[in-house]
C-alpha cells in the first residue's frame, strides 16, 4: 500500500532488515532497521516526530542531562546565563 506524501518510505533490504527513508527540515535521511517491518514503522514514525529511539538518547533524557550540566557549571561559577 502506498504511503501518503511526507510520511517517508520503508523498503525490504534483507530477510530481517528494512530501509527507512524520510525528510526532516529539508534534508533527506536513510537508515537500516533490523527486525520486523512493524519495528521499522515505529522507528520511521519516531524519526518523523523528531524522537530518537533505540540505543540513542531520547529528547527527554538529553534535556535532563543538559539541566544537570547547567546546574553543575553554575555551581562552579563556570557558567553565567544572561537573559
N, CA, C and O atoms as a Maestro MAE file, in Angstrom:
{
 s_m_m2io_version
 :::
 2.0.0
}

f_m_ct {
 s_m_title
 :::
 protein
 m_atom[332] {
  # First column is atom index #
  i_m_mmod_type
  r_m_x_coord
  r_m_y_coord
  r_m_z_coord
  i_m_residue_number
  s_m_chain_name
  s_m_pdb_residue_name
  s_m_pdb_atom_name
  i_m_atomic_number
  :::
  1 25 0.841 -1.177 0.000 1 A "UNK " " N  " 7
  2 3 0.000 0.000 0.000 1 A "UNK " " CA " 6
  3 2 0.887 1.241 0.000 1 A "UNK " " C  " 6
  4 15 1.886 1.301 0.716 1 A "UNK " " O  " 8
  5 25 0.517 2.214 -0.796 2 A "UNK " " N  " 7
  6 3 1.302 3.436 -0.919 2 A "UNK " " CA " 6
  7 2 1.063 4.346 0.283 2 A "UNK " " C  " 6
  8 15 -0.067 4.512 0.742 2 A "UNK " " O  " 8
  9 25 2.154 4.931 0.783 3 A "UNK " " N  " 7
  10 3 2.064 5.844 1.919 3 A "UNK " " CA " 6
  11 2 1.735 7.252 1.421 3 A "UNK " " C  " 6
  12 15 1.974 7.585 0.260 3 A "UNK " " O  " 8
  13 25 1.195 8.055 2.301 4 A "UNK " " N  " 7
  14 3 0.895 9.440 1.960 4 A "UNK " " CA " 6
  15 2 2.180 10.243 1.807 4 A "UNK " " C  " 6
  16 15 3.212 9.901 2.385 4 A "UNK " " O  " 8
  17 25 2.104 11.314 1.024 5 A "UNK " " N  " 7
  18 3 3.244 12.189 0.809 5 A "UNK " " CA " 6
  19 2 3.725 12.753 2.146 5 A "UNK " " C  " 6
  20 15 2.924 13.198 2.968 5 A "UNK " " O  " 8
  21 25 5.036 12.729 2.351 6 A "UNK " " N  " 7
  22 3 5.616 13.302 3.557 6 A "UNK " " CA " 6
  23 2 5.706 12.353 4.730 6 A "UNK " " C  " 6
  24 15 6.116 12.753 5.820 6 A "UNK " " O  " 8
  25 25 5.322 11.078 4.523 7 A "UNK " " N  " 7
  26 3 5.361 10.131 5.634 7 A "UNK " " CA " 6
  27 2 6.521 9.147 5.517 7 A "UNK " " C  " 6
  28 15 6.566 8.162 6.253 7 A "UNK " " O  " 8
  29 25 7.463 9.398 4.601 8 A "UNK " " N  " 7
  30 3 8.623 8.532 4.463 8 A "UNK " " CA " 6
  31 2 8.300 7.256 3.702 8 A "UNK " " C  " 6
  32 15 7.194 7.075 3.194 8 A "UNK " " O  " 8
  33 25 9.305 6.368 3.633 9 A "UNK " " N  " 7
  34 3 9.101 5.098 2.941 9 A "UNK " " CA " 6
  35 2 9.851 3.988 3.662 9 A "UNK " " C  " 6
  36 15 10.804 4.227 4.403 9 A "UNK " " O  " 8
  37 25 9.389 2.765 3.418 10 A "UNK " " N  " 7
  38 3 10.002 1.579 4.004 10 A "UNK " " CA " 6
  39 2 10.184 0.552 2.889 10 A "UNK " " C  " 6
  40 15 9.228 0.220 2.189 10 A "UNK " " O  " 8
  41 25 11.407 0.049 2.723 11 A "UNK " " N  " 7
  42 3 11.703 -0.970 1.722 11 A "UNK " " CA " 6
  43 2 12.462 -2.120 2.362 11 A "UNK " " C  " 6
  44 15 13.312 -1.906 3.226 11 A "UNK " " O  " 8
  45 25 12.157 -3.342 1.937 12 A "UNK " " N  " 7
  46 3 12.856 -4.518 2.442 12 A "UNK " " CA " 6
  47 2 14.278 -4.536 1.884 12 A "UNK " " C  " 6
  48 15 14.486 -4.329 0.689 12 A "UNK " " O  " 8
  49 25 15.256 -4.785 2.759 13 A "UNK " " N  " 7
  50 3 16.663 -4.888 2.349 13 A "UNK " " CA " 6
  51 2 17.154 -6.324 2.425 13 A "UNK " " C  " 6
  52 15 18.032 -6.723 1.660 13 A "UNK " " O  " 8
  53 25 16.603 -7.084 3.323 14 A "UNK " " N  " 7
  54 3 17.014 -8.468 3.520 14 A "UNK " " CA " 6
  55 2 15.907 -9.201 4.249 14 A "UNK " " C  " 6
  56 15 14.785 -8.707 4.357 14 A "UNK " " O  " 8
  57 25 16.233 -10.391 4.754 15 A "UNK " " N  " 7
  58 3 15.216 -11.182 5.431 15 A "UNK " " CA " 6
  59 2 14.646 -10.469 6.653 15 A "UNK " " C  " 6
  60 15 13.434 -10.489 6.866 15 A "UNK " " O  " 8
  61 25 15.493 -9.848 7.450 16 A "UNK " " N  " 7
  62 3 15.053 -9.145 8.657 16 A "UNK " " CA " 6
  63 2 15.630 -7.733 8.730 16 A "UNK " " C  " 6
  64 15 15.977 -7.265 9.815 16 A "UNK " " O  " 8
  65 25 15.735 -7.055 7.599 17 A "UNK " " N  " 7
  66 3 16.212 -5.666 7.631 17 A "UNK " " CA " 6
  67 2 15.398 -4.821 6.655 17 A "UNK " " C  " 6
  68 15 14.972 -5.290 5.599 17 A "UNK " " O  " 8
  69 25 15.199 -3.581 7.034 18 A "UNK " " N  " 7
  70 3 14.369 -2.655 6.281 18 A "UNK " " CA " 6
  71 2 15.085 -1.323 6.159 18 A "UNK " " C  " 6
  72 15 15.764 -0.893 7.091 18 A "UNK " " O  " 8
  73 25 14.935 -0.662 5.005 19 A "UNK " " N  " 7
  74 3 15.492 0.677 4.831 19 A "UNK " " CA " 6
  75 2 14.352 1.669 4.984 19 A "UNK " " C  " 6
  76 15 13.334 1.578 4.300 19 A "UNK " " O  " 8
  77 25 14.538 2.611 5.886 20 A "UNK " " N  " 7
  78 3 13.555 3.686 6.016 20 A "UNK " " CA " 6
  79 2 14.174 4.952 5.428 20 A "UNK " " C  " 6
  80 15 15.362 5.221 5.602 20 A "UNK " " O  " 8
  81 25 13.346 5.715 4.735 21 A "UNK " " N  " 7
  82 3 13.789 6.986 4.168 21 A "UNK " " CA " 6
  83 2 12.766 8.049 4.519 21 A "UNK " " C  " 6
  84 15 11.559 7.809 4.484 21 A "UNK " " O  " 8
  85 25 13.265 9.223 4.857 22 A "UNK " " N  " 7
  86 3 12.372 10.307 5.269 22 A "UNK " " CA " 6
  87 2 13.083 11.630 5.104 22 A "UNK " " C  " 6
  88 15 14.297 11.675 4.901 22 A "UNK " " O  " 8
  89 25 12.323 12.707 5.191 23 A "UNK " " N  " 7
  90 3 12.873 14.062 5.123 23 A "UNK " " CA " 6
  91 2 12.589 14.778 6.430 23 A "UNK " " C  " 6
  92 15 11.531 14.608 7.037 23 A "UNK " " O  " 8
  93 25 13.544 15.571 6.845 24 A "UNK " " N  " 7
  94 3 13.379 16.392 8.034 24 A "UNK " " CA " 6
  95 2 14.113 17.702 7.812 24 A "UNK " " C  " 6
  96 15 15.306 17.707 7.508 24 A "UNK " " O  " 8
  97 25 13.413 18.795 7.960 25 A "UNK " " N  " 7
  98 3 13.984 20.142 7.751 25 A "UNK " " CA " 6
  99 2 14.657 20.272 6.388 25 A "UNK " " C  " 6
  100 15 15.709 20.900 6.270 25 A "UNK " " O  " 8
  101 25 14.055 19.682 5.365 26 A "UNK " " N  " 7
  102 3 14.586 19.790 4.008 26 A "UNK " " CA " 6
  103 2 15.717 18.823 3.680 26 A "UNK " " C  " 6
  104 15 16.139 18.744 2.527 26 A "UNK " " O  " 8
  105 25 16.210 18.096 4.657 27 A "UNK " " N  " 7
  106 3 17.286 17.118 4.423 27 A "UNK " " CA " 6
  107 2 16.712 15.731 4.247 27 A "UNK " " C  " 6
  108 15 15.701 15.390 4.862 27 A "UNK " " O  " 8
  109 25 17.355 14.920 3.404 28 A "UNK " " N  " 7
  110 3 16.930 13.536 3.223 28 A "UNK " " CA " 6
  111 2 17.769 12.626 4.100 28 A "UNK " " C  " 6
  112 15 18.980 12.808 4.223 28 A "UNK " " O  " 8
  113 25 17.114 11.639 4.710 29 A "UNK " " N  " 7
  114 3 17.795 10.687 5.567 29 A "UNK " " CA " 6
  115 2 17.403 9.274 5.153 29 A "UNK " " C  " 6
  116 15 16.299 9.044 4.659 29 A "UNK " " O  " 8
  117 25 18.322 8.328 5.361 30 A "UNK " " N  " 7
  118 3 18.041 6.908 5.120 30 A "UNK " " CA " 6
  119 2 18.804 6.120 6.169 30 A "UNK " " C  " 6
  120 15 19.933 6.464 6.517 30 A "UNK " " O  " 8
  121 25 18.185 5.068 6.668 31 A "UNK " " N  " 7
  122 3 18.868 4.203 7.614 31 A "UNK " " CA " 6
  123 2 18.271 2.808 7.547 31 A "UNK " " C  " 6
  124 15 17.140 2.617 7.099 31 A "UNK " " O  " 8
  125 25 19.044 1.850 7.995 32 A "UNK " " N  " 7
  126 3 18.604 0.459 8.010 32 A "UNK " " CA " 6
  127 2 18.147 0.093 9.412 32 A "UNK " " C  " 6
  128 15 18.818 0.391 10.400 32 A "UNK " " O  " 8
  129 25 16.984 -0.562 9.479 33 A "UNK " " N  " 7
  130 3 16.430 -1.023 10.745 33 A "UNK " " CA " 6
  131 2 16.407 -2.540 10.702 33 A "UNK " " C  " 6
  132 15 15.849 -3.128 9.775 33 A "UNK " " O  " 8
  133 25 17.004 -3.173 11.687 34 A "UNK " " N  " 7
  134 3 16.994 -4.633 11.753 34 A "UNK " " CA " 6
  135 2 15.823 -5.089 12.616 34 A "UNK " " C  " 6
  136 15 15.590 -4.547 13.696 34 A "UNK " " O  " 8
  137 25 15.088 -6.092 12.132 35 A "UNK " " N  " 7
  138 3 13.938 -6.602 12.857 35 A "UNK " " CA " 6
  139 2 12.729 -6.705 11.942 35 A "UNK " " C  " 6
  140 15 12.867 -6.939 10.742 35 A "UNK " " O  " 8
  141 25 11.564 -6.532 12.506 36 A "UNK " " N  " 7
  142 3 10.321 -6.678 11.752 36 A "UNK " " CA " 6
  143 2 9.944 -5.374 11.050 36 A "UNK " " C  " 6
  144 15 10.485 -4.309 11.348 36 A "UNK " " O  " 8
  145 25 9.010 -5.486 10.118 37 A "UNK " " N  " 7
  146 3 8.507 -4.290 9.449 37 A "UNK " " CA " 6
  147 2 7.824 -3.379 10.470 37 A "UNK " " C  " 6
  148 15 7.898 -2.154 10.375 37 A "UNK " " O  " 8
  149 25 7.160 -3.996 11.442 38 A "UNK " " N  " 7
  150 3 6.497 -3.229 12.491 38 A "UNK " " CA " 6
  151 2 7.505 -2.354 13.238 38 A "UNK " " C  " 6
  152 15 7.220 -1.194 13.536 38 A "UNK " " O  " 8
  153 25 8.674 -2.906 13.538 39 A "UNK " " N  " 7
  154 3 9.711 -2.119 14.211 39 A "UNK " " CA " 6
  155 2 10.174 -0.983 13.308 39 A "UNK " " C  " 6
  156 15 10.381 0.138 13.773 39 A "UNK " " O  " 8
  157 25 10.339 -1.269 12.011 40 A "UNK " " N  " 7
  158 3 10.758 -0.237 11.058 40 A "UNK " " CA " 6
  159 2 9.726 0.891 11.000 40 A "UNK " " C  " 6
  160 15 10.087 2.067 10.934 40 A "UNK " " O  " 8
  161 25 8.440 0.526 11.025 41 A "UNK " " N  " 7
  162 3 7.390 1.541 11.014 41 A "UNK " " CA " 6
  163 2 7.441 2.410 12.269 41 A "UNK " " C  " 6
  164 15 7.246 3.623 12.196 41 A "UNK " " O  " 8
  165 25 7.703 1.789 13.415 42 A "UNK " " N  " 7
  166 3 7.798 2.543 14.669 42 A "UNK " " CA " 6
  167 2 8.992 3.492 14.644 42 A "UNK " " C  " 6
  168 15 8.884 4.642 15.069 42 A "UNK " " O  " 8
  169 25 10.132 3.011 14.146 43 A "UNK " " N  " 7
  170 3 11.332 3.858 14.062 43 A "UNK " " CA " 6
  171 2 11.083 5.011 13.099 43 A "UNK " " C  " 6
  172 15 11.434 6.153 13.395 43 A "UNK " " O  " 8
  173 25 10.477 4.719 11.943 44 A "UNK " " N  " 7
  174 3 10.180 5.772 10.973 44 A "UNK " " CA " 6
  175 2 9.260 6.823 11.588 44 A "UNK " " C  " 6
  176 15 9.506 8.021 11.452 44 A "UNK " " O  " 8
  177 25 8.213 6.383 12.255 45 A "UNK " " N  " 7
  178 3 7.279 7.328 12.884 45 A "UNK " " CA " 6
  179 2 7.989 8.170 13.937 45 A "UNK " " C  " 6
  180 15 7.740 9.370 14.053 45 A "UNK " " O  " 8
  181 25 8.871 7.540 14.702 46 A "UNK " " N  " 7
  182 3 9.631 8.275 15.717 46 A "UNK " " CA " 6
  183 2 10.533 9.317 15.063 46 A "UNK " " C  " 6
  184 15 10.638 10.443 15.549 46 A "UNK " " O  " 8
  185 25 11.184 8.944 13.963 47 A "UNK " " N  " 7
  186 3 12.055 9.899 13.272 47 A "UNK " " CA " 6
  187 2 11.246 11.069 12.730 47 A "UNK " " C  " 6
  188 15 11.676 12.218 12.820 47 A "UNK " " O  " 8
  189 25 10.078 10.781 12.170 48 A "UNK " " N  " 7
  190 3 9.239 11.854 11.628 48 A "UNK " " CA " 6
  191 2 8.741 12.781 12.729 48 A "UNK " " C  " 6
  192 15 8.528 13.970 12.495 48 A "UNK " " O  " 8
  193 25 8.556 12.236 13.932 49 A "UNK " " N  " 7
  194 3 8.105 13.033 15.066 49 A "UNK " " CA " 6
  195 2 9.270 13.686 15.810 49 A "UNK " " C  " 6
  196 15 9.053 14.409 16.782 49 A "UNK " " O  " 8
  197 25 10.503 13.438 15.364 50 A "UNK " " N  " 7
  198 3 11.667 14.045 15.985 50 A "UNK " " CA " 6
  199 2 12.104 13.369 17.265 50 A "UNK " " C  " 6
  200 15 12.788 13.986 18.082 50 A "UNK " " O  " 8
  201 25 11.728 12.118 17.460 51 A "UNK " " N  " 7
  202 3 12.095 11.375 18.661 51 A "UNK " " CA " 6
  203 2 13.218 10.407 18.311 51 A "UNK " " C  " 6
  204 15 13.178 9.738 17.278 51 A "UNK " " O  " 8
  205 25 14.217 10.341 19.179 52 A "UNK " " N  " 7
  206 3 15.324 9.407 18.979 52 A "UNK " " CA " 6
  207 2 15.014 8.135 19.749 52 A "UNK " " C  " 6
  208 15 14.619 8.190 20.913 52 A "UNK " " O  " 8
  209 25 15.194 6.975 19.095 53 A "UNK " " N  " 7
  210 3 14.877 5.702 19.745 53 A "UNK " " CA " 6
  211 2 16.081 4.767 19.702 53 A "UNK " " C  " 6
  212 15 17.138 5.115 19.176 53 A "UNK " " O  " 8
  213 25 15.902 3.588 20.260 54 A "UNK " " N  " 7
  214 3 16.907 2.530 20.320 54 A "UNK " " CA " 6
  215 2 18.002 2.894 21.304 54 A "UNK " " C  " 6
  216 15 17.719 3.340 22.416 54 A "UNK " " O  " 8
  217 25 19.264 2.705 20.897 55 A "UNK " " N  " 7
  218 3 20.356 2.891 21.834 55 A "UNK " " CA " 6
  219 2 20.766 4.356 21.994 55 A "UNK " " C  " 6
  220 15 21.640 4.665 22.804 55 A "UNK " " O  " 8
  221 25 20.156 5.245 21.244 56 A "UNK " " N  " 7
  222 3 20.456 6.663 21.379 56 A "UNK " " CA " 6
  223 2 19.594 7.272 22.493 56 A "UNK " " C  " 6
  224 15 18.617 6.664 22.931 56 A "UNK " " O  " 8
  225 25 19.957 8.453 22.936 57 A "UNK " " N  " 7
  226 3 19.186 9.125 23.981 57 A "UNK " " CA " 6
  227 2 17.889 9.683 23.425 57 A "UNK " " C  " 6
  228 15 17.840 10.128 22.279 57 A "UNK " " O  " 8
  229 25 16.846 9.660 24.230 58 A "UNK " " N  " 7
  230 3 15.607 10.327 23.837 58 A "UNK " " CA " 6
  231 2 15.772 11.823 24.086 58 A "UNK " " C  " 6
  232 15 16.709 12.244 24.764 58 A "UNK " " O  " 8
  233 25 14.882 12.605 23.550 59 A "UNK " " N  " 7
  234 3 14.941 14.054 23.740 59 A "UNK " " CA " 6
  235 2 14.798 14.388 25.225 59 A "UNK " " C  " 6
  236 15 15.486 15.276 25.729 59 A "UNK " " O  " 8
  237 25 13.915 13.689 25.920 60 A "UNK " " N  " 7
  238 3 13.720 13.930 27.355 60 A "UNK " " CA " 6
  239 2 14.998 13.644 28.131 60 A "UNK " " C  " 6
  240 15 15.389 14.434 28.990 60 A "UNK " " O  " 8
  241 25 15.658 12.516 27.838 61 A "UNK " " N  " 7
  242 3 16.913 12.182 28.531 61 A "UNK " " CA " 6
  243 2 17.977 13.231 28.246 61 A "UNK " " C  " 6
  244 15 18.729 13.610 29.143 61 A "UNK " " O  " 8
  245 25 18.046 13.704 27.003 62 A "UNK " " N  " 7
  246 3 19.025 14.741 26.650 62 A "UNK " " CA " 6
  247 2 18.766 16.018 27.432 62 A "UNK " " C  " 6
  248 15 19.703 16.656 27.912 62 A "UNK " " O  " 8
  249 25 17.489 16.397 27.563 63 A "UNK " " N  " 7
  250 3 17.138 17.608 28.314 63 A "UNK " " CA " 6
  251 2 17.519 17.465 29.781 63 A "UNK " " C  " 6
  252 15 18.022 18.410 30.389 63 A "UNK " " O  " 8
  253 25 17.283 16.286 30.353 64 A "UNK " " N  " 7
  254 3 17.630 16.057 31.755 64 A "UNK " " CA " 6
  255 2 19.145 16.132 31.961 64 A "UNK " " C  " 6
  256 15 19.610 16.685 32.958 64 A "UNK " " O  " 8
  257 25 19.904 15.584 31.032 65 A "UNK " " N  " 7
  258 3 21.368 15.637 31.121 65 A "UNK " " CA " 6
  259 2 21.841 17.086 31.013 65 A "UNK " " C  " 6
  260 15 22.721 17.511 31.761 65 A "UNK " " O  " 8
  261 25 21.252 17.848 30.075 66 A "UNK " " N  " 7
  262 3 21.646 19.250 29.913 66 A "UNK " " CA " 6
  263 2 21.349 20.059 31.172 66 A "UNK " " C  " 6
  264 15 22.147 20.914 31.556 66 A "UNK " " O  " 8
  265 25 20.208 19.801 31.820 67 A "UNK " " N  " 7
  266 3 19.890 20.508 33.064 67 A "UNK " " CA " 6
  267 2 20.940 20.221 34.133 67 A "UNK " " C  " 6
  268 15 21.366 21.129 34.848 67 A "UNK " " O  " 8
  269 25 21.356 18.963 34.244 68 A "UNK " " N  " 7
  270 3 22.371 18.595 35.231 68 A "UNK " " CA " 6
  271 2 23.707 19.281 34.928 68 A "UNK " " C  " 6
  272 15 24.397 19.730 35.843 68 A "UNK " " O  " 8
  273 25 24.063 19.359 33.663 69 A "UNK " " N  " 7
  274 3 25.317 20.014 33.270 69 A "UNK " " CA " 6
  275 2 25.257 21.498 33.614 69 A "UNK " " C  " 6
  276 15 26.220 22.053 34.143 69 A "UNK " " O  " 8
  277 25 24.129 22.143 33.314 70 A "UNK " " N  " 7
  278 3 23.980 23.575 33.606 70 A "UNK " " CA " 6
  279 2 24.075 23.833 35.102 70 A "UNK " " C  " 6
  280 15 24.753 24.769 35.526 70 A "UNK " " O  " 8
  281 25 23.399 23.012 35.908 71 A "UNK " " N  " 7
  282 3 23.456 23.168 37.365 71 A "UNK " " CA " 6
  283 2 24.898 23.010 37.852 71 A "UNK " " C  " 6
  284 15 25.361 23.789 38.685 71 A "UNK " " O  " 8
  285 25 25.601 22.015 37.340 72 A "UNK " " N  " 7
  286 3 26.991 21.787 37.732 72 A "UNK " " CA " 6
  287 2 27.872 22.976 37.359 72 A "UNK " " C  " 6
  288 15 28.679 23.432 38.170 72 A "UNK " " O  " 8
  289 25 27.721 23.472 36.145 73 A "UNK " " N  " 7
  290 3 28.545 24.598 35.695 73 A "UNK " " CA " 6
  291 2 28.226 25.871 36.485 73 A "UNK " " C  " 6
  292 15 29.132 26.638 36.811 73 A "UNK " " O  " 8
  293 25 26.950 26.100 36.795 74 A "UNK " " N  " 7
  294 3 26.576 27.265 37.598 74 A "UNK " " CA " 6
  295 2 27.156 27.159 39.007 74 A "UNK " " C  " 6
  296 15 27.646 28.147 39.553 74 A "UNK " " O  " 8
  297 25 27.102 25.961 39.599 75 A "UNK " " N  " 7
  298 3 27.600 25.785 40.964 75 A "UNK " " CA " 6
  299 2 29.104 26.018 41.041 75 A "UNK " " C  " 6
  300 15 29.614 26.426 42.084 75 A "UNK " " O  " 8
  301 25 29.798 25.770 39.976 76 A "UNK " " N  " 7
  302 3 31.247 26.011 39.954 76 A "UNK " " CA " 6
  303 2 31.591 27.390 39.391 76 A "UNK " " C  " 6
  304 15 32.759 27.721 39.187 76 A "UNK " " O  " 8
  305 25 30.553 28.179 39.146 77 A "UNK " " N  " 7
  306 3 30.689 29.539 38.626 77 A "UNK " " CA " 6
  307 2 31.453 29.577 37.293 77 A "UNK " " C  " 6
  308 15 32.203 30.509 37.003 77 A "UNK " " O  " 8
  309 25 31.230 28.531 36.508 78 A "UNK " " N  " 7
  310 3 31.838 28.466 35.180 78 A "UNK " " CA " 6
  311 2 30.887 29.047 34.147 78 A "UNK " " C  " 6
  312 15 31.308 29.529 33.095 78 A "UNK " " O  " 8
  313 25 29.604 28.995 34.462 79 A "UNK " " N  " 7
  314 3 28.580 29.419 33.506 79 A "UNK " " CA " 6
  315 2 27.705 30.487 34.118 79 A "UNK " " C  " 6
  316 15 27.203 30.338 35.231 79 A "UNK " " O  " 8
  317 25 27.527 31.574 33.372 80 A "UNK " " N  " 7
  318 3 26.609 32.622 33.782 80 A "UNK " " CA " 6
  319 2 25.656 32.830 32.614 80 A "UNK " " C  " 6
  320 15 26.083 33.117 31.496 80 A "UNK " " O  " 8
  321 25 24.370 32.686 32.879 81 A "UNK " " N  " 7
  322 3 23.375 32.853 31.825 81 A "UNK " " CA " 6
  323 2 22.745 34.221 31.983 81 A "UNK " " C  " 6
  324 15 22.228 34.559 33.047 81 A "UNK " " O  " 8
  325 25 22.791 35.001 30.922 82 A "UNK " " N  " 7
  326 3 22.203 36.337 30.911 82 A "UNK " " CA " 6
  327 2 21.028 36.299 29.955 82 A "UNK " " C  " 6
  328 15 21.170 35.965 28.779 82 A "UNK " " O  " 8
  329 25 19.854 36.652 30.486 83 A "UNK " " N  " 7
  330 3 18.658 36.667 29.635 83 A "UNK " " CA " 6
  331 2 18.274 38.070 29.277 83 A "UNK " " C  " 6
  332 15 17.291 38.279 28.565 83 A "UNK " " O  " 8
  :::
 }
 m_bond[331] {
  # First column is bond index #
  i_m_from
  i_m_to
  i_m_order
  :::
  1 1 2 1
  2 2 3 1
  3 3 4 2
  4 3 5 1
  5 5 6 1
  6 6 7 1
  7 7 8 2
  8 7 9 1
  9 9 10 1
  10 10 11 1
  11 11 12 2
  12 11 13 1
  13 13 14 1
  14 14 15 1
  15 15 16 2
  16 15 17 1
  17 17 18 1
  18 18 19 1
  19 19 20 2
  20 19 21 1
  21 21 22 1
  22 22 23 1
  23 23 24 2
  24 23 25 1
  25 25 26 1
  26 26 27 1
  27 27 28 2
  28 27 29 1
  29 29 30 1
  30 30 31 1
  31 31 32 2
  32 31 33 1
  33 33 34 1
  34 34 35 1
  35 35 36 2
  36 35 37 1
  37 37 38 1
  38 38 39 1
  39 39 40 2
  40 39 41 1
  41 41 42 1
  42 42 43 1
  43 43 44 2
  44 43 45 1
  45 45 46 1
  46 46 47 1
  47 47 48 2
  48 47 49 1
  49 49 50 1
  50 50 51 1
  51 51 52 2
  52 51 53 1
  53 53 54 1
  54 54 55 1
  55 55 56 2
  56 55 57 1
  57 57 58 1
  58 58 59 1
  59 59 60 2
  60 59 61 1
  61 61 62 1
  62 62 63 1
  63 63 64 2
  64 63 65 1
  65 65 66 1
  66 66 67 1
  67 67 68 2
  68 67 69 1
  69 69 70 1
  70 70 71 1
  71 71 72 2
  72 71 73 1
  73 73 74 1
  74 74 75 1
  75 75 76 2
  76 75 77 1
  77 77 78 1
  78 78 79 1
  79 79 80 2
  80 79 81 1
  81 81 82 1
  82 82 83 1
  83 83 84 2
  84 83 85 1
  85 85 86 1
  86 86 87 1
  87 87 88 2
  88 87 89 1
  89 89 90 1
  90 90 91 1
  91 91 92 2
  92 91 93 1
  93 93 94 1
  94 94 95 1
  95 95 96 2
  96 95 97 1
  97 97 98 1
  98 98 99 1
  99 99 100 2
  100 99 101 1
  101 101 102 1
  102 102 103 1
  103 103 104 2
  104 103 105 1
  105 105 106 1
  106 106 107 1
  107 107 108 2
  108 107 109 1
  109 109 110 1
  110 110 111 1
  111 111 112 2
  112 111 113 1
  113 113 114 1
  114 114 115 1
  115 115 116 2
  116 115 117 1
  117 117 118 1
  118 118 119 1
  119 119 120 2
  120 119 121 1
  121 121 122 1
  122 122 123 1
  123 123 124 2
  124 123 125 1
  125 125 126 1
  126 126 127 1
  127 127 128 2
  128 127 129 1
  129 129 130 1
  130 130 131 1
  131 131 132 2
  132 131 133 1
  133 133 134 1
  134 134 135 1
  135 135 136 2
  136 135 137 1
  137 137 138 1
  138 138 139 1
  139 139 140 2
  140 139 141 1
  141 141 142 1
  142 142 143 1
  143 143 144 2
  144 143 145 1
  145 145 146 1
  146 146 147 1
  147 147 148 2
  148 147 149 1
  149 149 150 1
  150 150 151 1
  151 151 152 2
  152 151 153 1
  153 153 154 1
  154 154 155 1
  155 155 156 2
  156 155 157 1
  157 157 158 1
  158 158 159 1
  159 159 160 2
  160 159 161 1
  161 161 162 1
  162 162 163 1
  163 163 164 2
  164 163 165 1
  165 165 166 1
  166 166 167 1
  167 167 168 2
  168 167 169 1
  169 169 170 1
  170 170 171 1
  171 171 172 2
  172 171 173 1
  173 173 174 1
  174 174 175 1
  175 175 176 2
  176 175 177 1
  177 177 178 1
  178 178 179 1
  179 179 180 2
  180 179 181 1
  181 181 182 1
  182 182 183 1
  183 183 184 2
  184 183 185 1
  185 185 186 1
  186 186 187 1
  187 187 188 2
  188 187 189 1
  189 189 190 1
  190 190 191 1
  191 191 192 2
  192 191 193 1
  193 193 194 1
  194 194 195 1
  195 195 196 2
  196 195 197 1
  197 197 198 1
  198 198 199 1
  199 199 200 2
  200 199 201 1
  201 201 202 1
  202 202 203 1
  203 203 204 2
  204 203 205 1
  205 205 206 1
  206 206 207 1
  207 207 208 2
  208 207 209 1
  209 209 210 1
  210 210 211 1
  211 211 212 2
  212 211 213 1
  213 213 214 1
  214 214 215 1
  215 215 216 2
  216 215 217 1
  217 217 218 1
  218 218 219 1
  219 219 220 2
  220 219 221 1
  221 221 222 1
  222 222 223 1
  223 223 224 2
  224 223 225 1
  225 225 226 1
  226 226 227 1
  227 227 228 2
  228 227 229 1
  229 229 230 1
  230 230 231 1
  231 231 232 2
  232 231 233 1
  233 233 234 1
  234 234 235 1
  235 235 236 2
  236 235 237 1
  237 237 238 1
  238 238 239 1
  239 239 240 2
  240 239 241 1
  241 241 242 1
  242 242 243 1
  243 243 244 2
  244 243 245 1
  245 245 246 1
  246 246 247 1
  247 247 248 2
  248 247 249 1
  249 249 250 1
  250 250 251 1
  251 251 252 2
  252 251 253 1
  253 253 254 1
  254 254 255 1
  255 255 256 2
  256 255 257 1
  257 257 258 1
  258 258 259 1
  259 259 260 2
  260 259 261 1
  261 261 262 1
  262 262 263 1
  263 263 264 2
  264 263 265 1
  265 265 266 1
  266 266 267 1
  267 267 268 2
  268 267 269 1
  269 269 270 1
  270 270 271 1
  271 271 272 2
  272 271 273 1
  273 273 274 1
  274 274 275 1
  275 275 276 2
  276 275 277 1
  277 277 278 1
  278 278 279 1
  279 279 280 2
  280 279 281 1
  281 281 282 1
  282 282 283 1
  283 283 284 2
  284 283 285 1
  285 285 286 1
  286 286 287 1
  287 287 288 2
  288 287 289 1
  289 289 290 1
  290 290 291 1
  291 291 292 2
  292 291 293 1
  293 293 294 1
  294 294 295 1
  295 295 296 2
  296 295 297 1
  297 297 298 1
  298 298 299 1
  299 299 300 2
  300 299 301 1
  301 301 302 1
  302 302 303 1
  303 303 304 2
  304 303 305 1
  305 305 306 1
  306 306 307 1
  307 307 308 2
  308 307 309 1
  309 309 310 1
  310 310 311 1
  311 311 312 2
  312 311 313 1
  313 313 314 1
  314 314 315 1
  315 315 316 2
  316 315 317 1
  317 317 318 1
  318 318 319 1
  319 319 320 2
  320 319 321 1
  321 321 322 1
  322 322 323 1
  323 323 324 2
  324 323 325 1
  325 325 326 1
  326 326 327 1
  327 327 328 2
  328 327 329 1
  329 329 330 1
  330 330 331 1
  331 331 332 2
  :::
 }
}
